């Protein structure tokens, strides 16, 4: 054979070998990849046990283990979290990688095919979270910090007889959330529940000069902390061993002269110097006088003084010589422009008004009303003289306590979304529990109040015979003057099944009336603020109120033409106007239930919390302490 023939034969053999090498089928390559199968079983996120079991070894494999391992790791670290993206990412890396033989290229391509057909890759939440950038929340600027000492005669839940106890409880907690350092000081009455007494911590004691003859009295300090607020209790059995916080003026005048001075002495003893001392009503009205006289050269004497009037009717008026003896205040404060009233008497609240830096009332309307003869209670001229320091800030309510969505005392809890449905359940439960005829089509009108003439109960007595019909039920809860208690008992007997007189105060019953009644009466002769109408709106009960004090500030009259407002109101103190307001409410209830229900939802969505009011108080404190 010639030399050329041999060379041509070699070339044909070489080309044939190349064809056989490059034309290998995929399934043949998979069978010849034992090393690759071992690496696949080592990858935790992608397990293909069925494919591994069917792999057959072929000794002629030319795949290098090291390079195959690198390909598998690359596939594992791909950012995809679903099956399809994983295949795509792996294929991309395989096709773009440098390979020395066609067999290696086919091997790395066959692997993701088995992954796709047998084991889907599930998304890992942790991997997704790591890829999404999380923005850090910016700190909220709550403004400058101030320290405030609240001094008053009662505070819920320790002791409460009225709205003062609610304010002394809710306002400090709201201020604590606004970067305020708050301390509350009240007497340690024996009527404070034992569960609180047991948790009080003894902080110290001392003796204090009190009377004009130098007589000294023991002052003990017990402390309790909760919700970011420190509560200090002034302990003295001689003054606070009574069952109730208030008894009579003969006993109360010495008691609260002692308390006002002891509270300031306790602050000095504890070395706790407030920026503001905020005192409440006549029981603590001597605090501003003590700050500027007996304590003027002490640390606490540098504090600003704020006095809040919750009810101007109660002023602490008593014989001048008695108050002068028990308070040991200097003679110059007992003059007609400060303490003296009617020549022979002394007025503790009047003295506090004179010496405080800021005088607040619990609603804006009441701040103006007390400067008139009708509502001034004899101090209108004195208040007009000090009008530049009067500020009205409406009260709020503790929306954690008064919350129908979490109220465990209710038959059915509800919010503004479920009020229309679930209020019917509470209405039925109320009717059953109080012995009323169970009828969802009747309107239930509630009245929760102290039974005194301040609350407009003479107007209620006048209109009850006129409003009682086969479509109306009335529920009364409260205690007070015997004449009103007896009148309501008479109506209960006369309108059996449609009138209930619950002559007592029961917290459980009160919650169920708020939730179960359709409307609530608050026809007060005067009302500094009033919490009843705020709670009723919170519970979806429509308030019927007189336009006075805080009632005027918080209840906007219903407008029939544009379907706005959140209650029914009347202005002058007349029974026929109350009758008209009740009839307007009943007409809307029976003839346009859709508009009534819309008003119920508006009331529940109304902000009646302390949030806005607490901000106003803080702004006032900052204004009084500009040195910071």
RODO-2510 file (C-alpha; in nm, 4 decimals, decimal comma):
residues 628
     n   res          X          Y          Z
     1     x     0,0000     0,0000     0,0000
     2     x     0,1342     0,3398    -0,0944
     3     x     0,2271     0,6056     0,1620
     4     x    -0,0519     0,8393     0,0481
     5     x    -0,3093     0,5688     0,0861
     6     x    -0,2005     0,5031     0,4447
     7     x    -0,2260     0,8749     0,5370
     8     x    -0,5746     0,9033     0,3873
     9     x    -0,6832     0,5967     0,5812
    10     x    -0,5552     0,7500     0,9068
    11     x    -0,7445     1,0742     0,8413
    12     x    -1,0702     0,8863     0,7789
    13     x    -1,0174     0,6881     1,1018
    14     x    -0,9565     1,0082     1,2977
    15     x    -1,2701     1,1743     1,1601
    16     x    -1,4750     0,8659     1,2441
    17     x    -1,3466     0,8635     1,6005
    18     x    -1,4371     1,2288     1,6388
    19     x    -1,7853     1,1619     1,5134
    20     x    -1,8278     0,8756     1,7572
    21     x    -1,6988     1,0926     2,0453
    22     x    -1,9093     1,4013     1,9754
    23     x    -2,2200     1,2021     1,8927
    24     x    -2,2567     1,0295     2,2320
    25     x    -2,6189     1,0367     2,3552
    26     x    -2,7139     1,2058     2,6862
    27     x    -2,8355     0,8889     2,8533
    28     x    -2,5049     0,7193     2,7804
    29     x    -2,3183     1,0037     2,9482
    30     x    -2,5408     0,9891     3,2621
    31     x    -2,4609     0,6215     3,3067
    32     x    -2,0935     0,7002     3,2925
    33     x    -2,0840     0,9582     3,5727
    34     x    -2,0409     0,7864     3,9102
    35     x    -1,8382     1,0735     4,0550
    36     x    -2,1080     1,3246     3,9657
    37     x    -2,3762     1,1137     4,1351
    38     x    -2,1792     1,1124     4,4581
    39     x    -2,1496     1,4894     4,4566
    40     x    -2,5236     1,5324     4,3958
    41     x    -2,6105     1,3308     4,7058
    42     x    -2,3855     1,5619     4,9114
    43     x    -2,5811     1,8760     4,8157
    44     x    -2,8476     1,9197     5,0849
    45     x    -3,0911     2,1569     4,9123
    46     x    -3,1151     1,9277     4,6031
    47     x    -3,1642     1,5563     4,6746
    48     x    -3,2264     1,3140     4,3890
    49     x    -3,2229     0,9665     4,5466
    50     x    -3,4189     0,7913     4,2693
    51     x    -3,1830     0,8992     3,9967
    52     x    -2,8790     0,8025     4,2028
    53     x    -3,0135     0,4497     4,2551
    54     x    -3,0410     0,3916     3,8785
    55     x    -2,6959     0,5209     3,7895
    56     x    -2,4632     0,2575     3,6444
    57     x    -2,0879     0,2925     3,6662
    58     x    -1,8730     0,3124     3,3556
    59     x    -1,4986     0,2859     3,4054
    60     x    -1,4226     0,4860     3,0900
    61     x    -1,5464     0,8181     3,2386
    62     x    -1,3056     1,1081     3,1892
    63     x    -1,4820     1,3586     3,4178
    64     x    -1,2540     1,5104     3,6806
    65     x    -1,4069     1,5046     4,0358
    66     x    -1,2665     1,8389     4,1446
    67     x    -1,4174     2,0327     3,8570
    68     x    -1,7548     1,8582     3,8938
    69     x    -1,7629     1,9535     4,2628
    70     x    -1,7097     2,3148     4,1750
    71     x    -2,0042     2,3044     3,9334
    72     x    -2,2350     2,1558     4,1969
    73     x    -2,1394     2,4177     4,4551
    74     x    -2,1991     2,6887     4,2000
    75     x    -2,5476     2,5515     4,1395
    76     x    -2,6173     2,5439     4,5139
    77     x    -2,5168     2,9063     4,5667
    78     x    -2,7353     3,0381     4,2845
    79     x    -2,9814     3,3054     4,4075
    80     x    -3,2893     3,1318     4,2659
    81     x    -3,5500     2,9911     4,5048
    82     x    -3,7824     2,8123     4,2594
    83     x    -3,7295     2,5103     4,0307
    84     x    -3,7262     2,6884     3,6943
    85     x    -3,4825     2,9670     3,7937
    86     x    -3,2535     2,7078     3,9528
    87     x    -3,2318     2,5143     3,6268
    88     x    -3,1687     2,8286     3,4317
    89     x    -2,8942     2,9523     3,6616
    90     x    -2,7248     2,6114     3,6694
    91     x    -2,7421     2,5695     3,2934
    92     x    -2,5949     2,9104     3,2429
    93     x    -2,3001     2,8375     3,4648
    94     x    -2,2487     2,5007     3,2926
    95     x    -2,2599     2,6306     2,9365
    96     x    -2,0359     2,9273     3,0097
    97     x    -1,7784     2,7305     3,2061
    98     x    -1,4632     2,6254     3,0339
    99     x    -1,4577     2,2523     2,9601
   100     x    -1,1893     2,0370     2,8061
   101     x    -1,4127     1,7652     2,6656
   102     x    -1,7640     1,7341     2,5227
   103     x    -1,8333     1,4549     2,7693
   104     x    -1,7843     1,6885     3,0689
   105     x    -2,0211     1,9425     2,9125
   106     x    -2,2929     1,6836     2,8658
   107     x    -2,2490     1,5531     3,2190
   108     x    -2,3003     1,8873     3,3875
   109     x    -2,6052     1,9497     3,1715
   110     x    -2,7712     1,6200     3,2574
   111     x    -2,7670     1,6834     3,6323
   112     x    -3,0186     1,9711     3,6473
   113     x    -3,2570     1,7698     3,4258
   114     x    -3,2853     1,5080     3,6973
   115     x    -3,3411     1,7831     3,9554
   116     x    -3,6270     1,9247     3,7555
   117     x    -3,8075     1,5972     3,7067
   118     x    -3,7781     1,4599     4,0587
   119     x    -3,7198     1,7148     4,3383
   120     x    -3,8681     2,0684     4,3271
   121     x    -3,6717     2,3249     4,5272
   122     x    -3,8812     2,5092     4,7850
   123     x    -3,8332     2,8752     4,8703
   124     x    -3,6380     2,9520     5,1861
   125     x    -3,7861     3,2497     5,3771
   126     x    -3,4518     3,3278     5,5375
   127     x    -3,2812     3,3633     5,1998
   128     x    -3,5557     3,5987     5,0753
   129     x    -3,5389     3,8116     5,3884
   130     x    -3,1637     3,8485     5,3524
   131     x    -3,2018     3,9783     4,9990
   132     x    -3,4612     4,2461     5,0945
   133     x    -3,3056     4,5543     5,2600
   134     x    -3,4738     4,6432     5,5907
   135     x    -3,5018     5,0106     5,6722
   136     x    -3,4338     5,1040     6,0329
   137     x    -3,7230     5,2863     6,2013
   138     x    -3,6426     5,6424     6,2884
   139     x    -3,6770     5,7329     6,6601
   140     x    -3,9831     5,9449     6,7356
   141     x    -3,9048     6,2870     6,8777
   142     x    -4,1293     6,3275     7,1823
   143     x    -3,9967     6,6735     7,2610
   144     x    -3,8293     6,8025     7,5760
   145     x    -3,8551     6,6032     7,8981
   146     x    -4,0209     6,7459     8,2064
   147     x    -4,0923     6,6124     8,5553
   148     x    -4,4388     6,6618     8,7034
   149     x    -4,5779     6,5818     9,0471
   150     x    -4,9550     6,5301     9,0547
   151     x    -5,1110     6,6030     9,3931
   152     x    -5,4764     6,5177     9,4504
   153     x    -5,7179     6,3524     9,6880
   154     x    -5,8055     6,0434     9,4815
   155     x    -5,6773     5,8281     9,1980
   156     x    -5,8230     5,5230     9,0267
   157     x    -5,7856     5,2271     9,0893
   158     x    -5,6822     5,3011     9,4490
   159     x    -5,9726     5,5276     9,5396
   160     x    -6,2354     5,6972     9,3238
   161     x    -6,5544     5,8900     9,3870
   162     x    -6,5862     6,0803     9,0582
   163     x    -6,4126     6,2185     8,7521
   164     x    -6,1129     6,3458     8,9517
   165     x    -6,0054     5,9877     9,0212
   166     x    -6,0194     5,9043     8,6505
   167     x    -5,8113     6,2082     8,5513
   168     x    -5,5487     6,1444     8,8196
   169     x    -5,5146     5,7931     8,6779
   170     x    -5,5293     5,8352     8,3005
   171     x    -5,3514     6,1690     8,2472
   172     x    -5,0226     6,0727     8,4213
   173     x    -5,0041     5,7478     8,2223
   174     x    -5,0579     5,9378     7,8976
   175     x    -4,7907     6,1928     7,9930
   176     x    -4,5449     5,9140     8,0737
   177     x    -4,5758     5,8020     7,7096
   178     x    -4,4776     6,1550     7,5998
   179     x    -4,1322     6,1474     7,7615
   180     x    -4,2560     6,2908     8,0927
   181     x    -4,1315     6,1876     8,4354
   182     x    -4,4496     6,1617     8,6434
   183     x    -4,5164     6,1075     9,0123
   184     x    -4,8640     6,0930     9,1697
   185     x    -4,9148     6,1736     9,5376
   186     x    -5,2389     6,0876     9,7197
   187     x    -5,3340     6,0040    10,0812
   188     x    -5,3056     5,6465    10,1982
   189     x    -5,6683     5,5896    10,2900
   190     x    -5,7644     5,2765    10,4730
   191     x    -6,0250     5,2099    10,2015
   192     x    -5,7531     5,1425     9,9420
   193     x    -5,7858     4,7732     9,8453
   194     x    -5,5538     4,5382    10,0279
   195     x    -5,4045     4,4029     9,7028
   196     x    -5,2459     4,7462     9,6474
   197     x    -5,1523     4,7970    10,0117
   198     x    -4,9501     4,4748    10,0065
   199     x    -4,7423     4,5902     9,7087
   200     x    -4,6510     4,9290     9,8562
   201     x    -4,2879     4,9838     9,9482
   202     x    -4,1863     5,1877    10,2516
   203     x    -3,9685     5,4832    10,1424
   204     x    -3,9178     5,6658    10,4712
   205     x    -4,0852     5,8827    10,7338
   206     x    -4,0323     6,2066    10,9263
   207     x    -4,2134     6,4578    11,1451
   208     x    -4,3418     6,7860    11,0063
   209     x    -4,4451     7,1153    11,1644
   210     x    -4,8063     7,1837    11,0717
   211     x    -5,0083     7,4021    11,3020
   212     x    -4,9602     7,7658    11,4015
   213     x    -4,8557     7,6565    11,7535
   214     x    -4,5752     7,4361    11,6140
   215     x    -4,7529     7,1027    11,6585
   216     x    -4,5853     6,8262    11,4618
   217     x    -4,7323     6,5289    11,2755
   218     x    -4,5924     6,2047    11,1420
   219     x    -4,5462     6,1714    10,7646
   220     x    -4,4906     5,8252    10,6193
   221     x    -4,4207     5,7588    10,2514
   222     x    -4,5303     5,4380    10,0795
   223     x    -4,4573     5,3831     9,7095
   224     x    -4,6157     5,1835     9,4288
   225     x    -4,5164     5,1757     9,0595
   226     x    -4,7175     5,0857     8,7519
   227     x    -4,7306     5,1808     8,3796
   228     x    -4,4302     5,4107     8,4028
   229     x    -4,5841     5,6157     8,6851
   230     x    -4,4653     5,6320     9,0480
   231     x    -4,7416     5,6566     9,3086
   232     x    -4,6499     5,7908     9,6528
   233     x    -4,8978     5,7581     9,9387
   234     x    -4,8865     5,9917    10,2386
   235     x    -4,9395     5,7763    10,5460
   236     x    -5,0940     5,9056    10,8686
   237     x    -5,3570     5,7114    11,0603
   238     x    -5,4799     6,0155    11,2470
   239     x    -5,6053     6,1781    10,9267
   240     x    -5,6632     5,8906    10,6839
   241     x    -5,8034     5,6099    10,8955
   242     x    -6,1599     5,6817    10,7841
   243     x    -6,3378     5,4469    10,5473
   244     x    -6,4150     5,7180    10,2902
   245     x    -6,1870     5,9889    10,1506
   246     x    -6,4381     6,2651    10,2296
   247     x    -6,6411     6,2979    10,5471
   248     x    -6,7340     6,6536    10,6486
   249     x    -6,5652     6,9934    10,6420
   250     x    -6,4866     6,9873    11,0135
   251     x    -6,2628     6,6850    10,9564
   252     x    -6,1678     6,7488    10,5944
   253     x    -6,0163     7,0967    10,6450
   254     x    -5,7386     6,9788    10,8847
   255     x    -5,6905     6,6622    10,6787
   256     x    -5,6196     6,8418    10,3515
   257     x    -5,4165     7,1213    10,5109
   258     x    -5,1915     6,8442    10,6378
   259     x    -5,1918     6,6577    10,3048
   260     x    -5,0969     6,9634    10,0932
   261     x    -4,7968     7,0432    10,3101
   262     x    -4,6942     6,6804    10,3610
   263     x    -4,6904     6,6152     9,9857
   264     x    -4,4347     6,8917     9,9269
   265     x    -4,2315     6,7875    10,2307
   266     x    -4,2241     6,4305    10,0940
   267     x    -4,0817     6,5532     9,7625
   268     x    -3,8000     6,7302     9,9486
   269     x    -3,7403     6,4250    10,1667
   270     x    -3,7145     6,1989     9,8587
   271     x    -3,4922     6,4580     9,6889
   272     x    -3,7269     6,4484     9,3878
   273     x    -3,7514     6,8018     9,2492
   274     x    -4,0236     6,8428     8,9859
   275     x    -4,0384     7,1089     8,7170
   276     x    -4,4141     7,1367     8,7723
   277     x    -4,6395     7,0637     9,0672
   278     x    -4,9892     6,9974     8,9340
   279     x    -5,2562     7,0058     9,2048
   280     x    -5,6273     6,9320     9,1717
   281     x    -5,9396     7,0888     9,3256
   282     x    -5,9717     7,2487     9,6673
   283     x    -5,8265     6,9508     9,8554
   284     x    -5,4814     7,0354     9,7139
   285     x    -5,5386     7,4070     9,6515
   286     x    -5,3030     7,5157     9,9331
   287     x    -5,0058     7,3623     9,7468
   288     x    -4,9330     7,6790     9,5396
   289     x    -4,9428     7,8890     9,8595
   290     x    -4,7042     7,6550    10,0420
   291     x    -4,4665     7,6578     9,7422
   292     x    -4,4342     8,0370     9,7595
   293     x    -4,4237     8,0671    10,1411
   294     x    -4,3078     7,7751    10,3580
   295     x    -4,1110     7,6014    10,0790
   296     x    -3,9849     7,9026     9,8836
   297     x    -3,6226     7,8442     9,9893
   298     x    -3,6207     7,4689     9,9239
   299     x    -3,5604     7,2699     9,6065
   300     x    -3,9293     7,2025     9,5446
   301     x    -4,0033     7,5737     9,5833
   302     x    -3,8540     7,6361     9,2391
   303     x    -4,1293     7,4356     9,0660
   304     x    -4,4087     7,5953     8,8686
   305     x    -4,7608     7,5520     9,0076
   306     x    -5,0635     7,4389     8,8047
   307     x    -5,4106     7,4140     8,9587
   308     x    -5,6957     7,2307     8,7853
   309     x    -6,0605     7,2955     8,8715
   310     x    -6,2731     6,9869     8,8202
   311     x    -6,5843     7,1312     8,9828
   312     x    -6,6019     7,4923     9,1007
   313     x    -6,8957     7,4239     9,3293
   314     x    -6,6640     7,2707     9,5912
   315     x    -6,4134     7,5266     9,7211
   316     x    -6,3071     7,4383    10,0762
   317     x    -6,4677     7,7353    10,2507
   318     x    -6,4459     7,7382    10,6318
   319     x    -6,3807     7,9602    10,9297
   320     x    -6,0734     8,1761    10,8677
   321     x    -5,9165     8,1214    11,2111
   322     x    -5,9479     7,7435    11,1793
   323     x    -5,7799     7,7332    10,8392
   324     x    -5,5118     7,9776    10,9529
   325     x    -5,4337     7,7593    11,2541
   326     x    -5,4136     7,4282    11,0653
   327     x    -5,2240     7,5658    10,7660
   328     x    -4,9854     7,7990    10,9548
   329     x    -4,9812     8,0225    10,6466
   330     x    -4,8614     8,3816    10,6949
   331     x    -5,1112     8,6552    10,7743
   332     x    -5,0598     8,8393    10,4475
   333     x    -5,2305     8,5653    10,2418
   334     x    -5,5506     8,6116    10,4397
   335     x    -5,6840     8,9146    10,2572
   336     x    -5,9804     8,9782    10,0277
   337     x    -5,7677     8,9300     9,7145
   338     x    -5,6439     8,5876     9,8213
   339     x    -5,7875     8,3664    10,0957
   340     x    -6,0485     8,5750    10,2730
   341     x    -6,4136     8,5498    10,1714
   342     x    -6,7137     8,7154    10,3374
   343     x    -6,4808     8,8733    10,5962
   344     x    -6,5012     8,5819    10,8398
   345     x    -6,4311     8,2841    10,6152
   346     x    -6,1299     8,1595    10,4218
   347     x    -6,1525     7,9961    10,0806
   348     x    -5,8798     7,7418    10,0053
   349     x    -5,9567     7,7219     9,6322
   350     x    -5,9522     8,1007     9,6017
   351     x    -5,6039     8,1114     9,7547
   352     x    -5,4813     7,8463     9,5112
   353     x    -5,6191     8,0444     9,2153
   354     x    -5,4273     8,3507     9,3345
   355     x    -5,0899     8,1812     9,3750
   356     x    -5,0829     7,9276     9,0884
   357     x    -4,8925     7,9988     8,7690
   358     x    -5,1566     7,8409     8,5485
   359     x    -5,5232     7,7641     8,6141
   360     x    -5,6864     7,4958     8,4016
   361     x    -6,0383     7,3647     8,3684
   362     x    -6,1450     7,0353     8,2182
   363     x    -6,3076     7,1842     7,9090
   364     x    -6,2756     7,5025     7,7068
   365     x    -6,6416     7,5999     7,7413
   366     x    -6,6305     7,5600     8,1191
   367     x    -6,3264     7,7916     8,1319
   368     x    -6,5499     8,0686     7,9995
   369     x    -6,8603     7,9715     8,1932
   370     x    -6,6964     7,9979     8,5374
   371     x    -6,6267     8,3654     8,4711
   372     x    -7,0005     8,4367     8,4524
   373     x    -7,2435     8,4914     8,7368
   374     x    -7,4497     8,1850     8,6431
   375     x    -7,1615     7,9396     8,6801
   376     x    -6,9039     8,1339     8,8821
   377     x    -7,0201     8,0088     9,2251
   378     x    -6,9311     8,3463     9,3804
   379     x    -6,5774     8,3526     9,2347
   380     x    -6,6602     8,4941     8,8909
   381     x    -6,5031     8,8338     8,9634
   382     x    -6,1894     8,6761     9,1098
   383     x    -6,1632     8,4462     8,8068
   384     x    -6,2091     8,7287     8,5598
   385     x    -5,9223     8,9113     8,7338
   386     x    -5,7014     8,6051     8,6785
   387     x    -5,8424     8,5245     8,3330
   388     x    -5,5004     8,5578     8,1652
   389     x    -5,3817     8,2348     8,3246
   390     x    -5,6998     8,0291     8,2651
   391     x    -5,6794     7,7504     8,0085
   392     x    -5,9429     7,4919     7,9179
   393     x    -5,8320     7,1403     7,8150
   394     x    -6,1016     6,8794     7,7663
   395     x    -6,0681     6,5461     7,9440
   396     x    -6,0307     6,2111     7,7727
   397     x    -6,1002     5,8589     7,8905
   398     x    -5,8770     5,5574     7,9398
   399     x    -5,9465     5,3708     7,6170
   400     x    -5,7782     5,0568     7,7492
   401     x    -6,0329     5,0258     8,0289
   402     x    -6,3286     5,1491     7,8237
   403     x    -6,2915     4,9339     7,5138
   404     x    -6,5895     4,7277     7,3918
   405     x    -6,3572     4,5171     7,1762
   406     x    -6,1819     4,3779     7,4858
   407     x    -6,4412     4,4371     7,7608
   408     x    -6,4835     4,1029     7,9362
   409     x    -6,7980     4,2224     8,1156
   410     x    -7,0018     4,2311     7,7948
   411     x    -7,2187     3,9558     7,6521
   412     x    -7,0583     4,0144     7,3111
   413     x    -6,7475     4,2194     7,2391
   414     x    -6,7462     4,4439     6,9337
   415     x    -6,5737     4,7225     6,7448
   416     x    -6,6914     4,9765     6,4862
   417     x    -6,7134     4,7005     6,2234
   418     x    -6,9319     4,4659     6,4281
   419     x    -7,1215     4,7130     6,6485
   420     x    -7,4513     4,6975     6,4581
   421     x    -7,4692     4,3196     6,4909
   422     x    -7,3248     4,2624     6,8374
   423     x    -7,4915     4,5572     7,0092
   424     x    -7,8195     4,3714     6,9651
   425     x    -7,6739     4,0808     7,1636
   426     x    -7,5765     4,3143     7,4475
   427     x    -7,9158     4,4846     7,4348
   428     x    -8,0934     4,1518     7,4795
   429     x    -7,8608     4,0558     7,7662
   430     x    -7,9272     4,3920     7,9367
   431     x    -8,3042     4,3531     7,9072
   432     x    -8,2919     4,0022     8,0476
   433     x    -8,0637     4,0896     8,3394
   434     x    -8,2667     4,3937     8,4516
   435     x    -8,6118     4,2402     8,4121
   436     x    -8,7133     4,4424     8,1076
   437     x    -8,9288     4,3084     7,8274
   438     x    -8,6969     4,1546     7,5693
   439     x    -8,7715     4,3373     7,2462
   440     x    -8,5073     4,4497     6,9981
   441     x    -8,7512     4,6932     6,8314
   442     x    -8,7779     4,9109     7,1427
   443     x    -8,5351     5,1954     7,2012
   444     x    -8,3474     5,1654     7,5312
   445     x    -8,2427     5,4971     7,6912
   446     x    -7,9850     5,4815     7,9710
   447     x    -7,8949     5,7184     8,2552
   448     x    -7,5750     5,6633     8,4580
   449     x    -7,5173     5,9431     8,7078
   450     x    -7,4891     6,0662     9,0612
   451     x    -7,8465     6,1448     9,1548
   452     x    -7,8073     6,5171     9,2308
   453     x    -7,9637     6,8339     9,0940
   454     x    -7,6403     6,9172     8,9082
   455     x    -7,7124     6,6298     8,6692
   456     x    -8,0458     6,7682     8,5460
   457     x    -8,2553     6,4994     8,7098
   458     x    -8,5442     6,7365     8,7759
   459     x    -8,5779     6,7678     8,3978
   460     x    -8,5708     6,3889     8,3640
   461     x    -8,8470     6,3502     8,6230
   462     x    -9,0606     6,5971     8,4296
   463     x    -9,0338     6,4214     8,0936
   464     x    -9,0507     6,0520     8,1892
   465     x    -9,4347     6,0327     8,1818
   466     x    -9,4313     6,1883     7,8345
   467     x    -9,1619     5,9722     7,6755
   468     x    -9,2744     5,6365     7,8144
   469     x    -9,4733     5,4474     7,5506
   470     x    -9,4898     5,0929     7,4105
   471     x    -9,1721     5,1582     7,2072
   472     x    -8,9469     5,3005     7,4851
   473     x    -8,7526     5,1594     7,7787
   474     x    -8,5462     5,3528     8,0390
   475     x    -8,2645     5,2260     8,2633
   476     x    -8,1301     5,4364     8,5552
   477     x    -7,8119     5,3552     8,7490
   478     x    -7,6801     5,5598     9,0420
   479     x    -7,7222     5,6810     9,3980
   480     x    -7,7658     6,0234     9,5528
   481     x    -8,0419     6,2430     9,6873
   482     x    -8,3341     6,0515     9,8360
   483     x    -8,5924     6,2515     9,6419
   484     x    -8,4502     6,1293     9,3090
   485     x    -8,3975     5,7732     9,4282
   486     x    -8,7614     5,7527     9,5401
   487     x    -8,8894     5,9118     9,2189
   488     x    -8,7151     5,6559     9,0011
   489     x    -8,8366     5,3683     9,2171
   490     x    -9,1903     5,5005     9,1654
   491     x    -9,1471     5,5005     8,7880
   492     x    -9,0072     5,1462     8,7972
   493     x    -9,3212     5,0298     8,9731
   494     x    -9,5472     5,2273     8,7391
   495     x    -9,3823     5,1117     8,4135
   496     x    -9,2940     4,7528     8,4995
   497     x    -9,1042     4,5780     8,2274
   498     x    -9,0065     4,9044     8,0594
   499     x    -8,8355     5,1016     8,3403
   500     x    -8,5529     4,9905     8,5687
   501     x    -8,4187     5,1879     8,8652
   502     x    -8,0882     5,0337     8,9807
   503     x    -8,0273     5,2460     9,2916
   504     x    -7,6634     5,1595     9,3540
   505     x    -7,3392     5,1887     9,1672
   506     x    -7,2234     4,8670     9,0078
   507     x    -6,9310     4,8723     8,7649
   508     x    -7,0500     4,5588     8,5832
   509     x    -7,3983     4,6998     8,5324
   510     x    -7,2533     5,0301     8,4115
   511     x    -7,0493     4,8555     8,1398
   512     x    -7,3536     4,6581     8,0271
   513     x    -7,5723     4,9691     8,0115
   514     x    -7,3176     5,1503     7,7959
   515     x    -7,3048     4,8509     7,5604
   516     x    -7,6729     4,7562     7,5672
   517     x    -7,8610     5,0861     7,5488
   518     x    -7,9296     5,2748     7,2271
   519     x    -7,9052     5,6271     7,3713
   520     x    -7,7739     5,7818     7,6917
   521     x    -7,9064     6,0882     7,8788
   522     x    -7,6704     6,3570     8,0149
   523     x    -7,8978     6,6645     8,0659
   524     x    -7,6738     6,8367     8,3240
   525     x    -7,7423     7,1772     8,4723
   526     x    -7,3664     7,2317     8,4472
   527     x    -7,0903     6,9901     8,3532
   528     x    -6,7214     7,0891     8,3759
   529     x    -6,6342     6,8078     8,1345
   530     x    -6,8258     6,4868     8,1826
   531     x    -6,6979     6,1390     8,1051
   532     x    -7,0335     5,9650     8,0612
   533     x    -7,0926     6,1011     7,7116
   534     x    -6,7370     6,0070     7,6077
   535     x    -6,7800     5,6502     7,7271
   536     x    -7,1229     5,6218     7,5634
   537     x    -6,9775     5,7235     7,2260
   538     x    -6,6920     5,4786     7,2735
   539     x    -6,9548     5,2041     7,3192
   540     x    -7,1759     5,3159     7,0282
   541     x    -7,4581     5,4645     7,2383
   542     x    -7,5876     5,7986     7,1109
   543     x    -7,5617     6,0780     7,3748
   544     x    -7,8526     6,3155     7,4413
   545     x    -7,6989     6,6134     7,6234
   546     x    -7,7440     6,9741     7,7229
   547     x    -7,5039     7,2213     7,5605
   548     x    -7,2960     7,3150     7,8626
   549     x    -6,9314     7,2776     7,9630
   550     x    -6,7583     6,9717     7,8279
   551     x    -7,0854     6,8350     7,6873
   552     x    -7,0909     7,1179     7,4362
   553     x    -6,7235     7,0669     7,3497
   554     x    -6,7495     6,6934     7,2853
   555     x    -7,0965     6,6350     7,1351
   556     x    -7,1801     6,7892     6,7983
   557     x    -7,5586     6,8074     6,7349
   558     x    -7,7007     6,5838     6,4658
   559     x    -7,7778     6,7614     6,1376
   560     x    -8,0668     6,5983     5,9519
   561     x    -7,9890     6,7600     5,6164
   562     x    -7,6268     6,6512     5,5735
   563     x    -7,6336     6,3530     5,8130
   564     x    -7,3525     6,4782     6,0383
   565     x    -7,3008     6,5074     6,4134
   566     x    -7,2704     6,2516     6,6911
   567     x    -7,5573     6,3195     6,9298
   568     x    -7,8697     6,5188     7,0139
   569     x    -7,8450     6,8429     7,2107
   570     x    -8,0524     7,1236     7,3625
   571     x    -7,9377     7,4571     7,5008
   572     x    -8,1546     7,6198     7,7702
   573     x    -8,2223     7,4318     8,0920
   574     x    -8,5876     7,3513     8,0249
   575     x    -8,7706     7,0193     8,0381
   576     x    -8,9604     7,0802     7,7136
   577     x    -8,6286     7,1158     7,5290
   578     x    -8,5064     6,7867     7,6758
   579     x    -8,8346     6,6276     7,5666
   580     x    -8,7812     6,7624     7,2147
   581     x    -8,4247     6,6262     7,1989
   582     x    -8,5413     6,2796     7,3078
   583     x    -8,8187     6,2826     7,0469
   584     x    -8,5736     6,3805     6,7720
   585     x    -8,3576     6,0856     6,8712
   586     x    -8,6527     5,8458     6,8724
   587     x    -8,7717     5,9705     6,5332
   588     x    -8,4351     5,9029     6,3710
   589     x    -8,4075     5,5649     6,5442
   590     x    -8,7445     5,4378     6,4209
   591     x    -8,7764     5,6124     6,0848
   592     x    -8,4190     5,6251     5,9510
   593     x    -8,2220     5,3426     6,1052
   594     x    -7,9531     5,3648     5,8383
   595     x    -7,8586     5,7205     5,9422
   596     x    -7,8748     5,6166     6,3091
   597     x    -7,6373     5,3268     6,2477
   598     x    -7,3989     5,5551     6,0577
   599     x    -7,3901     5,7885     6,3590
   600     x    -7,3190     5,4923     6,5870
   601     x    -7,0143     5,4038     6,3770
   602     x    -6,8992     5,7697     6,3708
   603     x    -6,9176     5,7839     6,7496
   604     x    -6,7139     5,4681     6,7902
   605     x    -6,4467     5,6035     6,5557
   606     x    -6,4262     5,9376     6,7378
   607     x    -6,1003     5,9935     6,9273
   608     x    -6,1983     6,0275     7,2941
   609     x    -5,8603     5,9216     7,4346
   610     x    -5,6148     6,1307     7,6366
   611     x    -5,3624     6,1512     7,3525
   612     x    -5,4420     6,5016     7,2250
   613     x    -5,5242     6,6423     7,5695
   614     x    -5,1988     6,5086     7,7152
   615     x    -5,0054     6,6877     7,4391
   616     x    -5,1774     7,0144     7,5340
   617     x    -5,0818     6,9651     7,8987
   618     x    -4,7227     6,8930     7,8022
   619     x    -4,7078     7,2070     7,5859
   620     x    -4,8319     7,4053     7,8849
   621     x    -4,5649     7,2547     8,1125
   622     x    -4,2923     7,3375     7,8617
   623     x    -4,4195     7,6931     7,8313
   624     x    -4,4004     7,7354     8,2095
   625     x    -4,0406     7,6067     8,2211
   626     x    -3,8573     7,7907     7,9400
   627     x    -3,5164     7,7525     8,1067
   628     x    -3,4554     7,4210     7,9274
***
